[in-house]
Amino acid sequence: MLRVAVVGSGPSGVYTAQSLVEQQIVPDIAVHVLDRLPCPYGLVRYGVAPDHEKIKSLQNNLRTVLEHPKVSFLGNVPVGPEPLAPARLLELYHAVVYCVGAATDRRLGIPGEDLPGSCSATEFVSWYSAHPDVAGGSFTLGARSAVVIGVGNVAVDVSRILARGAEELAPTDVPHAALGALADSRIEEVHMVGRRGPSQAKFTTKELRELFLLPSAEVCVRPEELALDPAYADPSGLPAVNRRNVEVLRDRAGRTPTGRDRRVHLRFFLRPVAVLGEEAVRAVRFERTAPDGTGGVTGTGVFEDIEAQLVLRSVGYRGVELAGLPFDARHGTVPHADGRVLRDGVASPGEYVAGWIKRGPTGVIGTNRPCAKQTVASLLADADVLAARPVAEEPRAALRAWGLDPVEWPGWLRIEAAEEELGRALGRTKVKIPDWPGLLAAARGGA
């Protein structure tokens, strides 16, 4: 039997497991999907906004894979630190595929970035998604004005959550404490700001249109800023998504405000140069930019301060080094050749990567599927050599002997049941448990 560990239970990890059990080359195979968290699904559980029910329903597809007879889920198993360093993991499995994503955010590198009230959009998303690593965290929702730096889908998500009324989020699984904080929010203005133009924004048209459908918020765009984009007048030469984005913004530009309680301002051609304040954030200083003719922008020397008591940077994710694996710090990825991990330029037997830690934080959820298939093809090509190496007969027993306490699939089902019960007790639908003690107690059948 070929034993394979997949480290990470987000889309890339589950698609890797699916490719492994659906192939016909090595029929006798067992796949263990390991995760540091006691819950599966990765960013689908802890990164998709709670009001995106259609995307969150992808969990049903991932569940089908994790319930496959040849697949086992083992949560609460941290890989990297002792006792489960990568070298030791190879004592248990013939092959290990690392699908650990990109766990941190990119920084702006500007003065004032670390002032109280300034943080990453990743932290904010983790908070309203009930990630147990941020349990007890709070945000300055007593702020009147918030600035979101970035114009990708995550920036749209956090802007939309800030602008939504709490009654609109109550039917979702947002944790109860976060719902209460959002209900008490005093935010009136949300500024989502990009350094380039609308034709280069990274959000999808679907996300953009959802902003304009918010029942309690007005979305404002400035025709004079849109017109700075060379493609604004004639977007026909743009890729389809970018063209549709420009068309939607053109249609909305200059519309008369309707007087809703909150306003979301979409701003373009502004580059952050400093977060202003002494003991806390009070504003963000931007420099007006202009297209440089090569797809980038250049500063104009004209500055604008936007009032803010909350600043969320959303300028991309970045991979984090996993102890015991080689790491390319420049790109935030693990060096590889067709998914085979490279140590000092040579393929390391039995070690593979897939997903963002392989290619960087690019693409959409579906992009992980062909990425996983490429890596699995490399693994299967090596299968005869891999299977000849002796490994432990029962990995679970070894994990427990090393002091680990895996949460297996029945434990996850108990967490799900506990979250449904919590929702009923609070007069809501399913509500996420936001902390490690609560998750682990639920997994063991406790209250």
Disulfide bonds with the S-S distance in Angstrom:
none
